[in-house]
Structure formats: C-alpha cells, structure tokens
Amino acid sequence: CILAGFLRALRRFRSIFKKRAKSLSMTNSAKSRVIYKGFTQGVSLEDLREEARNFAEERDWNQFHTPRNVLLALVGEVGELAEIFQWKGEVSPGVPEFSEKERVHLGEELSDVLIYLVRLADRCQIDLASAARRKMEQNALKYPADKAKGRSDKYTAYEEKAASKESKSGTGKVKSETEGLTKGNQVSNKNSTSWMSSGSFLIIFAAIAVYVVIYLAVGH
C-alpha cells in the first residue's frame, strides 16, 4: 500500500512537472520571438509577381503554368497549410502553442500559397492589387460597421432586415389604406341600408293608403 501510494504521488509529481516545464517553455519561446509589427515594408504584390514570372521564365515553366495547373498547385499548397493545424484543436491568435520550428514551417506554407495566388492572377491577367482593393470597398458597403459590429452574419442578413423594414412599412401603409376603404364601404353600406329602410317604409305606407282608399270607395 505504501509503495502504491508512493508511485501515485510520483506520477502526479511528474505530471505537474511536465505541465510546468511546458508552460515555461512556451513563455520563454514567446519572449524570444520578434514582436510582430505587421508585414515588411517595401515588398509589393507587383514585386512578387515580377519575381515569380522571372523564376518561371528562366526555367521555361510557362508552358506548364496554365491557369488550371497553377490553381491545382495552389489548392495543394492550401492542403499542406491546413495540415499544420490538423489535430491541434483551436489555436489562439499569434499561435503561441506553436514551437519556433512550427512557426517557420507555417511561414513557408503561407508563402507558397501567396506565391501561387499571385502567379495565378498573373497567368489570368488579373490586376490582383486593384481587385483586392475594390473587393475591400465592396465589403465595406456589404458590412456597414454600425450594423455588422460584433456580428458574424452574412451580408444578406442585413439586406433582409432592411427589406423586412421596408415591407413592414409598406404593409402598414396598405393596411391603413385598406382600413380606410373598409370604413368607407361600411359607411356607404350603412347609408344604403338606411335609405332602403326608408324606401321600404314609404312603399308599405303607400300600399296601405291605396288599400284604404279602395276599401272606402267600394264601401260607399
């Protein structure tokens, strides 16, 4: 019993030690990393496009770089990028869970994806920089900050909401007009009923009067 208790305590100590060591390792790794300040200045999409084009021309690879082939290569690189995150569960922004070696590998795979994307745009003769800027402007219109802030709905949700408001407004107007017409018809029907009642009374009164006159004439 004493030995079993000692072994349990030893396993618990080892578990705590491993967790502590891992935590210290992650902390030290984070401290040793260069603070992220965004992308390096002076490198544009045009620079990458020109370098990728020269690289392919020097090796006579343009004959292989059809849009379809480059696209499939791009998809393959995206798969390799996804493989880095496979089985890791949710990863925090800044990927603090990654070792330095994994971060370097991540940068390489991201670079492959970017290079193939730029190459694909070049082979399709698409100005990627202008297209991306235009797309950002469109997204700003699709997702107004005052409506989309803190929400992950698709842009159609905001359009449907606006359409719903307009529909309700239109429905209210139609309902108001319909109620007005209904009230008008009710008043008209009421007047018509009143007139018919008065007319019926007059007809009955006239019939009685004629009957009385005939009766008196015949009686005399």
Residue pairs with C-beta under 8 A, 6 or more apart in sequence:
26 96
26 97
29 96
29 99
29 100
30 96
32 100
33 100
33 103
36 94
44 129
45 118
45 128
45 129
46 129
48 114
48 115
48 118
49 118
49 119
49 121
49 122
49 128
52 115
52 118
52 119
52 122
53 119
53 122
55 61
56 62
56 65
56 119
65 119
65 123
66 123
67 120
67 123
67 124
70 116
70 119
70 120
70 123
71 120
73 116
74 113
74 116
74 117
74 120
77 109
77 112
77 113
77 116
78 113
80 109
80 112
81 106
81 109
81 110
81 112
81 113
84 102
84 105
84 106
84 109
85 91
88 97
91 97
91 98
95 102
95 103
95 106
98 106
117 128
118 128
121 127
121 128
121 131
122 128
142 155
142 158
143 155
143 158
144 158
147 158
148 155
148 158
